[in-house]
Amino acid sequence: MVPHSGSQEQCGSAETIRPRGLDTSVSQEHLDHDLVSTITVAPTIPSEAPQFVSRDLFTSAILNSTNFFRKEHSAPPTYAETWLKGNTACEFEHSGGPYGENLALGCSDAQSCVDAWGNERSMYPFDKPGFYMDTGDFTQLVWKNTTTVGCGKKLCEQGWFLACEYWPRGNFAGAYADQVARQPGAASGLRPSVVAVLSGVVVLGLWLS
């Protein structure tokens, strides 16, 4: 991991999936999310990484990894909304918008970005639920009330940049005990390297059995 960088780079085109038609009114008073830490990894990233250049692989990788962690923490699966064109900037900082938001820079593929967020659970103190800078991405990822995820990616000078938005957003102060569940019958830890194929995963709004 390398330190967070707020520098701006020139980038190419971006493609996003973003929740649409949602009520985005939310009280900022009870939110911790804007304090969430971001993740970077070493920028040894191929520009043609399949999970970043293929729409279908990108969507399925995001959902498979997201729903892997959500299932392990007793949260229902998320689904992806319709694909849209957009401008995902290379500015490695939170947008301040109405959605929950996780960021990653320099991952080898989309799954490893989400895995990095989910693997923060190894540092989360389930006996003392709350917001922690080192685990804010994980708590948003498995927040029970979140139902929709939309992600954008762009190739920047430092590698692939990934931003995922969540609705309803998570990390509400005082709600962690109810929203972030411990793994049943298992200690928190890193995700196994094997890729899990989950039932109940939704791809572009279509349920897969």
N, C-alpha and C positions, 0 to 999 in steps of 0.2 A: 504494500500500500504506500502511496505517496501523499503528501499533504494536500488539503483542499486548495484549489486554485480558482481565483475569480477572474482570471485573464480572459480576454476575448480573442477568438481566432476567426479567420475567414473560413467558411464552410460551403459545402455543396448543398444540393437539394435535400429536403427532408420529407418523410412520410409518417403520418401519425394515425393512431386510432384513438378517438376521443369520445367520452360520453356525450350524448346529445339530448336536448329536450328535457333537461333536468332542472328542478328548482335549486338554484345555487345560493339562495339566501342562507346565511349561517352566522351565528354569533361568534365573533372573534374572542369574546371575553373568556370562554372556557376551553380554548384550543391550545394545545402544546405543539401542534405540528410544525409551525414555522421555525421551531428551534431544532428540527431534526437534522442530524449530521448527514453529510454526503459521503460517498465512497469513491475512491479512485484506486486503480491498480496500474501496474507497469504497462506503458503504452507499446507493447510488442504485438500489434494487432494487424492482421491481414485486412486489406480494404475490401476483399471479396468474401468475407466470412459468410457462409451460407445462411445462417440464422438472421443476419442483418440485411442481406440483399434479396432474400425470398420472402414475399409477403406471408405466404402460408406457413413457412417454417418459423418466421418471426412470431406470428400470432400463436401458433401451437406451443412454441418454446416458452413464451411468457405465461400462457395459461397453465401449461403442465406444471411448471415450477411453482407458480403462485398457488395453484390449487393443491399441490403436494403439501406445502407448509400449512395452508388453511385447513386441510383435512386432518393433519396431525394435531392441530390445536382447536379442533371442534368448531371450526367456522365453515359456513356453507361456501360452495364454489362461486367464484366470480365469473362473469362473462365479458366478452369484448364487444364493443359497439362497432358500428360501420367504419370502414377505413376512410380517412380524409387526408387531403393534402394540407400541409401546414409548414410553419417555420419554427423548427426546434432550434433555438440558438445554441452556440457553443459556450455561452456564458454559464459557468458552473455554479449557479446559485438558484435558490428557489424563486419561482415566479411570483409568489404572493397571491395567487388566484384562489378561487373558492374551493378547489379540490384538494384532497390529500395528495402529496407528491413525494416520490422517491427518485433520487438521481444516482447515476453511476457513470464513470468514465474509464475507458481503457480495458473493458472486459473482452475476453476472446470471443464470446458469443452471448446471445441474449439470455440463455439459461444461466450462465455463470454470474451475470449481473443480479438476477433475481435470487440465485442461491446465496450470493454475498449478503443480500439483505436478510434472507431467512436465517442464515447461519449466525446472525447476531443473537439468536435465541440462546446460544451457549453462554452469553454474558448477562442475560436478563434475569433479575432476581424475582422469581414468581411469588416468593413469600413476602415481597415488598413491592407490590405492583405500582407502577407509576411511570412517568416519563424520565428517560435517561438518554443523554446525548449519544451514547454508543449503541443504543438499541431502538431508536425511534423509527428506523426503517422497518425493522422486524414487526414492531407493534402495529404499524399501519398495514403491513402486508397481511397480517392474520386477524385484523379487526373484524369482529363478527358482523357488525352492521353494514360493512362495505359489501356492495353487490356488483359493482362495475369497475373495470380497469380499462384505461386507454393509454397507449404508450406511443412515444415518438422516438426516432433514432436518427443520428446524423454522424457522418464521418468527419471528425475534427483533426487538427494537427496532432493532438495527444492521443488519438485513437477513437473508437466508437463511443459516442455519448448517448446514453439512454435516459429518458425521463418517462416515468409512469405516473398517471393521475388516477385517483381513487374516489369513488362516490358511493354512498355518503362517506365523507372523509372521516378519518379516525383520529386517534390521539387526543381525545377530550379529557381534560383534567377531571379526576374523580371517577372515571368510568373504566379504568384499566382492569380492575378485578373482574368485572363482568364481561369485558370484551376480549381479553387476551387470556386464553385458557392454557393451562399446563398440558403437556402431552400425556394422555391417559396411560398409566402403567409404564412410563418410560422417562428416563432422565433427559433433560434438554441436551442437545448436541448437534453436531454438524450433519448435514444431509449426506447420505451415502452417495458414492459417485455414480452408481447405476441410475439410469433415467427411469423414473416410475411412470407408467401409463395408468392414469386414474379414471375411474368411472365417474360420471357426473360432470365432466369437464365440458364447458360450453365454448365453442369456437364460432365467432361471428354470429352469436345468437342461436346456434343450432345445438341442441343437447346431444351429446354422444353417450351411448350406453356402454 
